[in-house]
Amino acid sequence: MSNSNRILITAGPSQLKAMLESTAPRNVRLFFPNTNFIIQFENHTAYPNPGHFMLYPGGISKTEILLCYGGVASTSKDGPLAGNHSWTITEGA
């Protein structure tokens, strides 16, 4: 995997390394310059694994980027919310 598919995330004193998911190429392109943020569902789930970053494209709820940890079920008052699995933490979790 090339370095262009890797991301370094800094949150306060913590640093996490993540890998962009090749199964969600349209979502991955959102994180590079000159992109259109109008997206569709791609590689989506409401039950992500720990260390997955989910990009919820909006619709029932507002657009969100979620970092999943522990047992996760993405929901809203209207029911399950499937997000696009876009990154996976590979180091620092």
mmCIF file as gemmi writes it, N, C-alpha and C atoms, coordinates in Angstrom:
data_model
loop_
_atom_site.group_PDB
_atom_site.id
_atom_site.type_symbol
_atom_site.label_atom_id
_atom_site.label_alt_id
_atom_site.label_comp_id
_atom_site.label_asym_id
_atom_site.label_entity_id
_atom_site.label_seq_id
_atom_site.pdbx_PDB_ins_code
_atom_site.Cartn_x
_atom_site.Cartn_y
_atom_site.Cartn_z
_atom_site.occupancy
_atom_site.B_iso_or_equiv
_atom_site.pdbx_formal_charge
_atom_site.auth_seq_id
_atom_site.auth_asym_id
_atom_site.pdbx_PDB_model_num
ATOM 1 N N . MET Axp A 1 ? 0.846 -1.174 0 1 0 ? 1 A 1
ATOM 2 C CA . MET Axp A 1 ? 0 0 0 1 0 ? 1 A 1
ATOM 3 C C . MET Axp A 1 ? 0.89 1.237 0 1 0 ? 1 A 1
ATOM 4 N N . SER Axp A 2 ? 0.557 2.214 -0.804 1 0 ? 2 A 1
ATOM 5 C CA . SER Axp A 2 ? 1.386 3.412 -0.919 1 0 ? 2 A 1
ATOM 6 C C . SER Axp A 2 ? 1.137 4.361 0.241 1 0 ? 2 A 1
ATOM 7 N N . ASN Axp A 3 ? 2.08 5.276 0.474 1 0 ? 3 A 1
ATOM 8 C CA . ASN Axp A 3 ? 1.927 6.27 1.533 1 0 ? 3 A 1
ATOM 9 C C . ASN Axp A 3 ? 0.751 7.2 1.283 1 0 ? 3 A 1
ATOM 10 N N . SER Axp A 4 ? 0.318 7.364 0.025 1 0 ? 4 A 1
ATOM 11 C CA . SER Axp A 4 ? -0.812 8.248 -0.26 1 0 ? 4 A 1
ATOM 12 C C . SER Axp A 4 ? -2.118 7.668 0.27 1 0 ? 4 A 1
ATOM 13 N N . ASN Axp A 5 ? -2.125 6.399 0.673 1 0 ? 5 A 1
ATOM 14 C CA . ASN Axp A 5 ? -3.316 5.77 1.241 1 0 ? 5 A 1
ATOM 15 C C . ASN Axp A 5 ? -3.301 5.767 2.761 1 0 ? 5 A 1
ATOM 16 N N . ARG Axp A 6 ? -2.329 6.451 3.338 1 0 ? 6 A 1
ATOM 17 C CA . ARG Axp A 6 ? -2.195 6.478 4.792 1 0 ? 6 A 1
ATOM 18 C C . ARG Axp A 6 ? -2.421 7.889 5.317 1 0 ? 6 A 1
ATOM 19 N N . ILE Axp A 7 ? -2.968 7.967 6.52 1 0 ? 7 A 1
ATOM 20 C CA . ILE Axp A 7 ? -3.287 9.252 7.147 1 0 ? 7 A 1
ATOM 21 C C . ILE Axp A 7 ? -2.735 9.24 8.568 1 0 ? 7 A 1
ATOM 22 N N . LEU Axp A 8 ? -2.166 10.357 9.004 1 0 ? 8 A 1
ATOM 23 C CA . LEU Axp A 8 ? -1.753 10.539 10.389 1 0 ? 8 A 1
ATOM 24 C C . LEU Axp A 8 ? -2.77 11.469 11.032 1 0 ? 8 A 1
ATOM 25 N N . ILE Axp A 9 ? -3.403 11.014 12.12 1 0 ? 9 A 1
ATOM 26 C CA . ILE Axp A 9 ? -4.426 11.78 12.825 1 0 ? 9 A 1
ATOM 27 C C . ILE Axp A 9 ? -3.858 12.178 14.172 1 0 ? 9 A 1
ATOM 28 N N . THR Axp A 10 ? -3.844 13.482 14.457 1 0 ? 10 A 1
ATOM 29 C CA . THR Axp A 10 ? -3.366 13.979 15.737 1 0 ? 10 A 1
ATOM 30 C C . THR Axp A 10 ? -4.533 14.57 16.496 1 0 ? 10 A 1
ATOM 31 N N . ALA Axp A 11 ? -4.774 14.061 17.705 1 0 ? 11 A 1
ATOM 32 C CA . ALA Axp A 11 ? -5.846 14.551 18.578 1 0 ? 11 A 1
ATOM 33 C C . ALA Axp A 11 ? -5.231 14.795 19.942 1 0 ? 11 A 1
ATOM 34 N N . GLY Axp A 12 ? -4.933 16.069 20.257 1 0 ? 12 A 1
ATOM 35 C CA . GLY Axp A 12 ? -4.246 16.383 21.498 1 0 ? 12 A 1
ATOM 36 C C . GLY Axp A 12 ? -2.898 15.69 21.509 1 0 ? 12 A 1
ATOM 37 N N . PRO Axp A 13 ? -2.571 14.948 22.581 1 0 ? 13 A 1
ATOM 38 C CA . PRO Axp A 13 ? -1.278 14.276 22.649 1 0 ? 13 A 1
ATOM 39 C C . PRO Axp A 13 ? -1.239 12.936 21.903 1 0 ? 13 A 1
ATOM 40 N N . SER Axp A 14 ? -2.372 12.484 21.405 1 0 ? 14 A 1
ATOM 41 C CA . SER Axp A 14 ? -2.444 11.179 20.756 1 0 ? 14 A 1
ATOM 42 C C . SER Axp A 14 ? -2.243 11.288 19.25 1 0 ? 14 A 1
ATOM 43 N N . GLN Axp A 15 ? -1.568 10.292 18.702 1 0 ? 15 A 1
ATOM 44 C CA . GLN Axp A 15 ? -1.418 10.183 17.256 1 0 ? 15 A 1
ATOM 45 C C . GLN Axp A 15 ? -1.864 8.799 16.825 1 0 ? 15 A 1
ATOM 46 N N . LEU Axp A 16 ? -2.681 8.75 15.79 1 0 ? 16 A 1
ATOM 47 C CA . LEU Axp A 16 ? -3.17 7.495 15.242 1 0 ? 16 A 1
ATOM 48 C C . LEU Axp A 16 ? -2.786 7.434 13.78 1 0 ? 16 A 1
ATOM 49 N N . LYS Axp A 17 ? -2.441 6.272 13.309 1 0 ? 17 A 1
ATOM 50 C CA . LYS Axp A 17 ? -2.199 6.077 11.884 1 0 ? 17 A 1
ATOM 51 C C . LYS Axp A 17 ? -3.395 5.317 11.33 1 0 ? 17 A 1
ATOM 52 N N . ALA Axp A 18 ? -3.872 5.756 10.165 1 0 ? 18 A 1
ATOM 53 C CA . ALA Axp A 18 ? -5.022 5.121 9.537 1 0 ? 18 A 1
ATOM 54 C C . ALA Axp A 18 ? -4.703 4.837 8.078 1 0 ? 18 A 1
ATOM 55 N N . MET Axp A 19 ? -5.465 3.901 7.535 1 0 ? 19 A 1
ATOM 56 C CA . MET Axp A 19 ? -5.328 3.516 6.138 1 0 ? 19 A 1
ATOM 57 C C . MET Axp A 19 ? -6.662 3.809 5.455 1 0 ? 19 A 1
ATOM 58 N N . LEU Axp A 20 ? -6.624 4.489 4.312 1 0 ? 20 A 1
ATOM 59 C CA . LEU Axp A 20 ? -7.835 4.725 3.541 1 0 ? 20 A 1
ATOM 60 C C . LEU Axp A 20 ? -8.307 3.404 2.955 1 0 ? 20 A 1
ATOM 61 N N . GLU Axp A 21 ? -9.598 3.178 2.961 1 0 ? 21 A 1
ATOM 62 C CA . GLU Axp A 21 ? -10.165 1.919 2.505 1 0 ? 21 A 1
ATOM 63 C C . GLU Axp A 21 ? -10.326 1.891 0.993 1 0 ? 21 A 1
ATOM 64 N N . SER Axp A 22 ? -9.72 0.908 0.365 1 0 ? 22 A 1
ATOM 65 C CA . SER Axp A 22 ? -9.818 0.788 -1.091 1 0 ? 22 A 1
ATOM 66 C C . SER Axp A 22 ? -11.207 0.364 -1.527 1 0 ? 22 A 1
ATOM 67 N N . THR Axp A 23 ? -12.038 -0.119 -0.592 1 0 ? 23 A 1
ATOM 68 C CA . THR Axp A 23 ? -13.397 -0.536 -0.932 1 0 ? 23 A 1
ATOM 69 C C . THR Axp A 23 ? -14.371 0.626 -0.97 1 0 ? 23 A 1
ATOM 70 N N . ALA Axp A 24 ? -13.896 1.829 -0.682 1 0 ? 24 A 1
ATOM 71 C CA . ALA Axp A 24 ? -14.747 3.016 -0.721 1 0 ? 24 A 1
ATOM 72 C C . ALA Axp A 24 ? -14.036 4.143 -1.467 1 0 ? 24 A 1
ATOM 73 N N . PRO Axp A 25 ? -13.688 3.947 -2.753 1 0 ? 25 A 1
ATOM 74 C CA . PRO Axp A 25 ? -12.866 4.925 -3.465 1 0 ? 25 A 1
ATOM 75 C C . PRO Axp A 25 ? -13.49 6.301 -3.612 1 0 ? 25 A 1
ATOM 76 N N . ARG Axp A 26 ? -14.792 6.39 -3.776 1 0 ? 26 A 1
ATOM 77 C CA . ARG Axp A 26 ? -15.408 7.727 -3.907 1 0 ? 26 A 1
ATOM 78 C C . ARG Axp A 26 ? -15.308 8.485 -2.593 1 0 ? 26 A 1
ATOM 79 N N . ASN Axp A 27 ? -15.453 7.78 -1.464 1 0 ? 27 A 1
ATOM 80 C CA . ASN Axp A 27 ? -15.329 8.425 -0.159 1 0 ? 27 A 1
ATOM 81 C C . ASN Axp A 27 ? -13.9 8.846 0.108 1 0 ? 27 A 1
ATOM 82 N N . VAL Axp A 28 ? -12.945 8.013 -0.27 1 0 ? 28 A 1
ATOM 83 C CA . VAL Axp A 28 ? -11.539 8.321 -0.057 1 0 ? 28 A 1
ATOM 84 C C . VAL Axp A 28 ? -11.162 9.608 -0.773 1 0 ? 28 A 1
ATOM 85 N N . ARG Axp A 29 ? -11.658 9.816 -1.984 1 0 ? 29 A 1
ATOM 86 C CA . ARG Axp A 29 ? -11.34 11.028 -2.743 1 0 ? 29 A 1
ATOM 87 C C . ARG Axp A 29 ? -11.806 12.294 -2.034 1 0 ? 29 A 1
ATOM 88 N N . LEU Axp A 30 ? -12.766 12.19 -1.124 1 0 ? 30 A 1
ATOM 89 C CA . LEU Axp A 30 ? -13.26 13.369 -0.396 1 0 ? 30 A 1
ATOM 90 C C . LEU Axp A 30 ? -12.182 14.003 0.46 1 0 ? 30 A 1
ATOM 91 N N . PHE Axp A 31 ? -11.189 13.234 0.831 1 0 ? 31 A 1
ATOM 92 C CA . PHE Axp A 31 ? -10.176 13.721 1.748 1 0 ? 31 A 1
ATOM 93 C C . PHE Axp A 31 ? -8.968 14.297 1.041 1 0 ? 31 A 1
ATOM 94 N N . PHE Axp A 32 ? -9.088 14.539 -0.248 1 0 ? 32 A 1
ATOM 95 C CA . PHE Axp A 32 ? -8.043 15.163 -1.035 1 0 ? 32 A 1
ATOM 96 C C . PHE Axp A 32 ? -8.589 16.436 -1.646 1 0 ? 32 A 1
ATOM 97 N N . PRO Axp A 33 ? -7.714 17.384 -2.08 1 0 ? 33 A 1
ATOM 98 C CA . PRO Axp A 33 ? -8.161 18.69 -2.57 1 0 ? 33 A 1
ATOM 99 C C . PRO Axp A 33 ? -9.078 18.596 -3.784 1 0 ? 33 A 1
ATOM 100 N N . ASN Axp A 34 ? -9.851 19.673 -3.962 1 0 ? 34 A 1
ATOM 101 C CA . ASN Axp A 34 ? -10.698 19.847 -5.15 1 0 ? 34 A 1
ATOM 102 C C . ASN Axp A 34 ? -11.692 18.712 -5.345 1 0 ? 34 A 1
ATOM 103 N N . THR Axp A 35 ? -12.426 18.374 -4.289 1 0 ? 35 A 1
ATOM 104 C CA . THR Axp A 35 ? -13.401 17.305 -4.396 1 0 ? 35 A 1
ATOM 105 C C . THR Axp A 35 ? -14.803 17.833 -4.145 1 0 ? 35 A 1
ATOM 106 N N . ASN Axp A 36 ? -15.766 17.091 -4.617 1 0 ? 36 A 1
ATOM 107 C CA . ASN Axp A 36 ? -17.176 17.4 -4.424 1 0 ? 36 A 1
ATOM 108 C C . ASN Axp A 36 ? -17.667 16.595 -3.226 1 0 ? 36 A 1
ATOM 109 N N . PHE Axp A 37 ? -18.272 17.223 -2.235 1 0 ? 37 A 1
ATOM 110 C CA . PHE Axp A 37 ? -18.709 16.52 -1.037 1 0 ? 37 A 1
ATOM 111 C C . PHE Axp A 37 ? -20.101 15.913 -1.169 1 0 ? 37 A 1
ATOM 112 N N . ILE Axp A 38 ? -20.647 15.868 -2.354 1 0 ? 38 A 1
ATOM 113 C CA . ILE Axp A 38 ? -21.914 15.177 -2.57 1 0 ? 38 A 1
ATOM 114 C C . ILE Axp A 38 ? -21.571 13.709 -2.815 1 0 ? 38 A 1
ATOM 115 N N . ILE Axp A 39 ? -21.929 12.845 -1.857 1 0 ? 39 A 1
ATOM 116 C CA . ILE Axp A 39 ? -21.538 11.432 -1.946 1 0 ? 39 A 1
ATOM 117 C C . ILE Axp A 39 ? -22.75 10.534 -1.798 1 0 ? 39 A 1
ATOM 118 N N . GLN Axp A 40 ? -22.561 9.292 -2.145 1 0 ? 40 A 1
ATOM 119 C CA . GLN Axp A 40 ? -23.584 8.263 -1.995 1 0 ? 40 A 1
ATOM 120 C C . GLN Axp A 40 ? -23.065 7.198 -1.041 1 0 ? 40 A 1
ATOM 121 N N . PHE Axp A 41 ? -23.947 6.265 -0.709 1 0 ? 41 A 1
ATOM 122 C CA . PHE Axp A 41 ? -23.512 5.152 0.126 1 0 ? 41 A 1
ATOM 123 C C . PHE Axp A 41 ? -22.565 4.26 -0.659 1 0 ? 41 A 1
ATOM 124 N N . GLU Axp A 42 ? -21.512 3.793 0.022 1 0 ? 42 A 1
ATOM 125 C CA . GLU Axp A 42 ? -20.486 2.967 -0.591 1 0 ? 42 A 1
ATOM 126 C C . GLU Axp A 42 ? -19.789 2.217 0.539 1 0 ? 42 A 1
ATOM 127 N N . ASN Axp A 43 ? -19.765 0.897 0.474 1 0 ? 43 A 1
ATOM 128 C CA . ASN Axp A 43 ? -19.119 0.104 1.517 1 0 ? 43 A 1
ATOM 129 C C . ASN Axp A 43 ? -19.695 0.466 2.886 1 0 ? 43 A 1
ATOM 130 N N . HIS Axp A 44 ? -21.01 0.617 2.976 1 0 ? 44 A 1
ATOM 131 C CA . HIS Axp A 44 ? -21.644 1.144 4.173 1 0 ? 44 A 1
ATOM 132 C C . HIS Axp A 44 ? -22.123 0.048 5.135 1 0 ? 44 A 1
ATOM 133 N N . THR Axp A 45 ? -22.194 0.422 6.39 1 0 ? 45 A 1
ATOM 134 C CA . THR Axp A 45 ? -22.668 -0.464 7.447 1 0 ? 45 A 1
ATOM 135 C C . THR Axp A 45 ? -23.151 0.373 8.623 1 0 ? 45 A 1
ATOM 136 N N . ALA Axp A 46 ? -24.067 -0.161 9.393 1 0 ? 46 A 1
ATOM 137 C CA . ALA Axp A 46 ? -24.491 0.462 10.641 1 0 ? 46 A 1
ATOM 138 C C . ALA Axp A 46 ? -23.801 -0.203 11.832 1 0 ? 46 A 1
ATOM 139 N N . TYR Axp A 47 ? -22.972 -1.225 11.563 1 0 ? 47 A 1
ATOM 140 C CA . TYR Axp A 47 ? -22.295 -1.981 12.619 1 0 ? 47 A 1
ATOM 141 C C . TYR Axp A 47 ? -20.794 -2.054 12.344 1 0 ? 47 A 1
ATOM 142 N N . PRO Axp A 48 ? -20.1 -0.932 12.446 1 0 ? 48 A 1
ATOM 143 C CA . PRO Axp A 48 ? -18.659 -0.907 12.168 1 0 ? 48 A 1
ATOM 144 C C . PRO Axp A 48 ? -17.852 -1.577 13.274 1 0 ? 48 A 1
ATOM 145 N N . ASN Axp A 49 ? -16.631 -1.918 12.934 1 0 ? 49 A 1
ATOM 146 C CA . ASN Axp A 49 ? -15.69 -2.5 13.898 1 0 ? 49 A 1
ATOM 147 C C . ASN Axp A 49 ? -14.912 -1.4 14.608 1 0 ? 49 A 1
ATOM 148 N N . PRO Axp A 50 ? -14.358 -1.7 15.783 1 0 ? 50 A 1
ATOM 149 C CA . PRO Axp A 50 ? -13.499 -0.729 16.449 1 0 ? 50 A 1
ATOM 150 C C . PRO Axp A 50 ? -12.342 -0.319 15.541 1 0 ? 50 A 1
ATOM 151 N N . GLY Axp A 51 ? -12.036 0.98 15.524 1 0 ? 51 A 1
ATOM 152 C CA . GLY Axp A 51 ? -10.946 1.496 14.711 1 0 ? 51 A 1
ATOM 153 C C . GLY Axp A 51 ? -11.364 1.922 13.318 1 0 ? 51 A 1
ATOM 154 N N . HIS Axp A 52 ? -12.626 1.748 12.988 1 0 ? 52 A 1
ATOM 155 C CA . HIS Axp A 52 ? -13.118 2.198 11.687 1 0 ? 52 A 1
ATOM 156 C C . HIS Axp A 52 ? -13.579 3.646 11.765 1 0 ? 52 A 1
ATOM 157 N N . PHE Axp A 53 ? -13.237 4.413 10.754 1 0 ? 53 A 1
ATOM 158 C CA . PHE Axp A 53 ? -13.805 5.739 10.581 1 0 ? 53 A 1
ATOM 159 C C . PHE Axp A 53 ? -14.961 5.595 9.611 1 0 ? 53 A 1
ATOM 160 N N . MET Axp A 54 ? -16.103 6.122 9.983 1 0 ? 54 A 1
ATOM 161 C CA . MET Axp A 54 ? -17.29 6.053 9.142 1 0 ? 54 A 1
ATOM 162 C C . MET Axp A 54 ? -17.632 7.461 8.664 1 0 ? 54 A 1
ATOM 163 N N . LEU Axp A 55 ? -17.989 7.565 7.413 1 0 ? 55 A 1
ATOM 164 C CA . LEU Axp A 55 ? -18.458 8.826 6.844 1 0 ? 55 A 1
ATOM 165 C C . LEU Axp A 55 ? -19.93 8.641 6.55 1 0 ? 55 A 1
ATOM 166 N N . TYR Axp A 56 ? -20.778 9.295 7.354 1 0 ? 56 A 1
ATOM 167 C CA . TYR Axp A 56 ? -22.22 9.244 7.112 1 0 ? 56 A 1
ATOM 168 C C . TYR Axp A 56 ? -22.559 10.391 6.172 1 0 ? 56 A 1
ATOM 169 N N . PRO Axp A 57 ? -23.073 10.088 4.96 1 0 ? 57 A 1
ATOM 170 C CA . PRO Axp A 57 ? -23.24 11.125 3.946 1 0 ? 57 A 1
ATOM 171 C C . PRO Axp A 57 ? -24.45 12.027 4.129 1 0 ? 57 A 1
ATOM 172 N N . GLY Axp A 58 ? -25.211 11.837 5.17 1 0 ? 58 A 1
ATOM 173 C CA . GLY Axp A 58 ? -26.377 12.681 5.377 1 0 ? 58 A 1
ATOM 174 C C . GLY Axp A 58 ? -27.642 12.021 4.846 1 0 ? 58 A 1
ATOM 175 N N . GLY Axp A 59 ? -28.76 12.655 5.109 1 0 ? 59 A 1
ATOM 176 C CA . GLY Axp A 59 ? -30.052 12.114 4.703 1 0 ? 59 A 1
ATOM 177 C C . GLY Axp A 59 ? -30.985 12.172 5.884 1 0 ? 59 A 1
ATOM 178 N N . ILE Axp A 60 ? -31.021 11.098 6.674 1 0 ? 60 A 1
ATOM 179 C CA . ILE Axp A 60 ? -31.855 11.077 7.876 1 0 ? 60 A 1
ATOM 180 C C . ILE Axp A 60 ? -31.295 12.022 8.922 1 0 ? 60 A 1
ATOM 181 N N . SER Axp A 61 ? -29.991 12.064 9.037 1 0 ? 61 A 1
ATOM 182 C CA . SER Axp A 61 ? -29.284 12.912 9.99 1 0 ? 61 A 1
ATOM 183 C C . SER Axp A 61 ? -28.3 13.785 9.207 1 0 ? 61 A 1
ATOM 184 N N . LYS Axp A 62 ? -27.54 14.624 9.913 1 0 ? 62 A 1
ATOM 185 C CA . LYS Axp A 62 ? -26.548 15.461 9.231 1 0 ? 62 A 1
ATOM 186 C C . LYS Axp A 62 ? -25.311 14.657 8.854 1 0 ? 62 A 1
ATOM 187 N N . THR Axp A 63 ? -24.522 15.17 7.926 1 0 ? 63 A 1
ATOM 188 C CA . THR Axp A 63 ? -23.275 14.535 7.522 1 0 ? 63 A 1
ATOM 189 C C . THR Axp A 63 ? -22.313 14.508 8.707 1 0 ? 63 A 1
ATOM 190 N N . GLU Axp A 64 ? -21.687 13.349 8.933 1 0 ? 64 A 1
ATOM 191 C CA . GLU Axp A 64 ? -20.781 13.198 10.067 1 0 ? 64 A 1
ATOM 192 C C . GLU Axp A 64 ? -19.619 12.287 9.713 1 0 ? 64 A 1
ATOM 193 N N . ILE Axp A 65 ? -18.494 12.488 10.388 1 0 ? 65 A 1
ATOM 194 C CA . ILE Axp A 65 ? -17.379 11.548 10.371 1 0 ? 65 A 1
ATOM 195 C C . ILE Axp A 65 ? -17.3 10.981 11.783 1 0 ? 65 A 1
ATOM 196 N N . LEU Axp A 66 ? -17.355 9.666 11.901 1 0 ? 66 A 1
ATOM 197 C CA . LEU Axp A 66 ? -17.39 9.006 13.202 1 0 ? 66 A 1
ATOM 198 C C . LEU Axp A 66 ? -16.19 8.088 13.364 1 0 ? 66 A 1
ATOM 199 N N . LEU Axp A 67 ? -15.539 8.138 14.523 1 0 ? 67 A 1
ATOM 200 C CA . LEU Axp A 67 ? -14.49 7.184 14.872 1 0 ? 67 A 1
ATOM 201 C C . LEU Axp A 67 ? -15.135 6.155 15.788 1 0 ? 67 A 1
ATOM 202 N N . CYS Axp A 68 ? -15.149 4.912 15.372 1 0 ? 68 A 1
ATOM 203 C CA . CYS Axp A 68 ? -15.844 3.855 16.099 1 0 ? 68 A 1
ATOM 204 C C . CYS Axp A 68 ? -14.888 3.154 17.062 1 0 ? 68 A 1
ATOM 205 N N . TYR Axp A 69 ? -15.391 2.847 18.234 1 0 ? 69 A 1
ATOM 206 C CA . TYR Axp A 69 ? -14.592 2.129 19.231 1 0 ? 69 A 1
ATOM 207 C C . TYR Axp A 69 ? -15.539 1.243 20.022 1 0 ? 69 A 1
ATOM 208 N N . GLY Axp A 70 ? -15.038 0.112 20.497 1 0 ? 70 A 1
ATOM 209 C CA . GLY Axp A 70 ? -15.888 -0.82 21.23 1 0 ? 70 A 1
ATOM 210 C C . GLY Axp A 70 ? -16.976 -1.384 20.324 1 0 ? 70 A 1
ATOM 211 N N . GLY Axp A 71 ? -18.029 -1.908 20.931 1 0 ? 71 A 1
ATOM 212 C CA . GLY Axp A 71 ? -19.178 -2.392 20.174 1 0 ? 71 A 1
ATOM 213 C C . GLY Axp A 71 ? -20.023 -1.215 19.725 1 0 ? 71 A 1
ATOM 214 N N . VAL Axp A 72 ? -20.198 -1.038 18.432 1 0 ? 72 A 1
ATOM 215 C CA . VAL Axp A 72 ? -20.879 0.147 17.902 1 0 ? 72 A 1
ATOM 216 C C . VAL Axp A 72 ? -22.063 -0.265 17.043 1 0 ? 72 A 1
ATOM 217 N N . ALA Axp A 73 ? -23.162 0.451 17.217 1 0 ? 73 A 1
ATOM 218 C CA . ALA Axp A 73 ? -24.314 0.353 16.316 1 0 ? 73 A 1
ATOM 219 C C . ALA Axp A 73 ? -24.734 1.79 16.036 1 0 ? 73 A 1
ATOM 220 N N . SER Axp A 74 ? -24.569 2.235 14.818 1 0 ? 74 A 1
ATOM 221 C CA . SER Axp A 74 ? -24.872 3.61 14.452 1 0 ? 74 A 1
ATOM 222 C C . SER Axp A 74 ? -26.379 3.767 14.241 1 0 ? 74 A 1
ATOM 223 N N . THR Axp A 75 ? -27.008 4.599 15.067 1 0 ? 75 A 1
ATOM 224 C CA . THR Axp A 75 ? -28.458 4.773 14.991 1 0 ? 75 A 1
ATOM 225 C C . THR Axp A 75 ? -28.845 6.232 15.185 1 0 ? 75 A 1
ATOM 226 N N . SER Axp A 76 ? -30.1 6.515 14.886 1 0 ? 76 A 1
ATOM 227 C CA . SER Axp A 76 ? -30.708 7.815 15.164 1 0 ? 76 A 1
ATOM 228 C C . SER Axp A 76 ? -32.089 7.547 15.742 1 0 ? 76 A 1
ATOM 229 N N . LYS Axp A 77 ? -32.817 8.588 16.05 1 0 ? 77 A 1
ATOM 230 C CA . LYS Axp A 77 ? -34.174 8.392 16.569 1 0 ? 77 A 1
ATOM 231 C C . LYS Axp A 77 ? -35.08 7.73 15.53 1 0 ? 77 A 1
ATOM 232 N N . ASP Axp A 78 ? -34.67 7.777 14.26 1 0 ? 78 A 1
ATOM 233 C CA . ASP Axp A 78 ? -35.458 7.175 13.185 1 0 ? 78 A 1
ATOM 234 C C . ASP Axp A 78 ? -34.993 5.777 12.799 1 0 ? 78 A 1
ATOM 235 N N . GLY Axp A 79 ? -33.982 5.246 13.49 1 0 ? 79 A 1
ATOM 236 C CA . GLY Axp A 79 ? -33.512 3.895 13.196 1 0 ? 79 A 1
ATOM 237 C C . GLY Axp A 79 ? -32.037 3.852 12.85 1 0 ? 79 A 1
ATOM 238 N N . PRO Axp A 80 ? -31.564 2.722 12.313 1 0 ? 80 A 1
ATOM 239 C CA . PRO Axp A 80 ? -30.141 2.557 11.981 1 0 ? 80 A 1
ATOM 240 C C . PRO Axp A 80 ? -29.653 3.577 10.956 1 0 ? 80 A 1
ATOM 241 N N . LEU Axp A 81 ? -28.411 4.027 11.15 1 0 ? 81 A 1
ATOM 242 C CA . LEU Axp A 81 ? -27.764 4.919 10.183 1 0 ? 81 A 1
ATOM 243 C C . LEU Axp A 81 ? -26.524 4.214 9.652 1 0 ? 81 A 1
ATOM 244 N N . ALA Axp A 82 ? -26.533 3.876 8.395 1 0 ? 82 A 1
ATOM 245 C CA . ALA Axp A 82 ? -25.369 3.241 7.78 1 0 ? 82 A 1
ATOM 246 C C . ALA Axp A 82 ? -24.412 4.318 7.306 1 0 ? 82 A 1
ATOM 247 N N . GLY Axp A 83 ? -23.155 4.144 7.651 1 0 ? 83 A 1
ATOM 248 C CA . GLY Axp A 83 ? -22.11 5.06 7.203 1 0 ? 83 A 1
ATOM 249 C C . GLY Axp A 83 ? -21.137 4.329 6.304 1 0 ? 83 A 1
ATOM 250 N N . ASN Axp A 84 ? -20.373 5.076 5.542 1 0 ? 84 A 1
ATOM 251 C CA . ASN Axp A 84 ? -19.371 4.51 4.642 1 0 ? 84 A 1
ATOM 252 C C . ASN Axp A 84 ? -18.065 4.294 5.398 1 0 ? 84 A 1
ATOM 253 N N . HIS Axp A 85 ? -17.59 3.052 5.416 1 0 ? 85 A 1
ATOM 254 C CA . HIS Axp A 85 ? -16.312 2.721 6.064 1 0 ? 85 A 1
ATOM 255 C C . HIS Axp A 85 ? -15.212 3.255 5.167 1 0 ? 85 A 1
ATOM 256 N N . SER Axp A 86 ? -14.561 4.348 5.606 1 0 ? 86 A 1
ATOM 257 C CA . SER Axp A 86 ? -13.591 5.06 4.767 1 0 ? 86 A 1
ATOM 258 C C . SER Axp A 86 ? -12.149 4.896 5.211 1 0 ? 86 A 1
ATOM 259 N N . TRP Axp A 87 ? -11.876 4.783 6.509 1 0 ? 87 A 1
ATOM 260 C CA . TRP Axp A 87 ? -10.508 4.622 7.02 1 0 ? 87 A 1
ATOM 261 C C . TRP Axp A 87 ? -10.531 3.532 8.069 1 0 ? 87 A 1
ATOM 262 N N . THR Axp A 88 ? -9.356 2.959 8.319 1 0 ? 88 A 1
ATOM 263 C CA . THR Axp A 88 ? -9.19 2.005 9.416 1 0 ? 88 A 1
ATOM 264 C C . THR Axp A 88 ? -7.916 2.375 10.172 1 0 ? 88 A 1
ATOM 265 N N . ILE Axp A 89 ? -8.016 2.507 11.497 1 0 ? 89 A 1
ATOM 266 C CA . ILE Axp A 89 ? -6.838 2.768 12.326 1 0 ? 89 A 1
ATOM 267 C C . ILE Axp A 89 ? -5.925 1.554 12.246 1 0 ? 89 A 1
ATOM 268 N N . THR Axp A 90 ? -4.66 1.79 11.926 1 0 ? 90 A 1
ATOM 269 C CA . THR Axp A 90 ? -3.698 0.702 11.824 1 0 ? 90 A 1
ATOM 270 C C . THR Axp A 90 ? -2.645 0.736 12.933 1 0 ? 90 A 1
ATOM 271 N N . GLU Axp A 91 ? -2.434 1.907 13.547 1 0 ? 91 A 1
ATOM 272 C CA . GLU Axp A 91 ? -1.476 2.034 14.648 1 0 ? 91 A 1
ATOM 273 C C . GLU Axp A 91 ? -1.967 3.088 15.629 1 0 ? 91 A 1
ATOM 274 N N . GLY Axp A 92 ? -1.742 2.867 16.902 1 0 ? 92 A 1
ATOM 275 C CA . GLY Axp A 92 ? -2.045 3.868 17.914 1 0 ? 92 A 1
ATOM 276 C C . GLY Axp A 92 ? -3.378 3.696 18.596 1 0 ? 92 A 1
ATOM 277 N N . ALA Axp A 93 ? -4.142 2.69 18.214 1 0 ? 93 A 1
ATOM 278 C CA . ALA Axp A 93 ? -5.459 2.503 18.817 1 0 ? 93 A 1
ATOM 279 C C . ALA Axp A 93 ? -5.345 2.073 20.265 1 0 ? 93 A 1
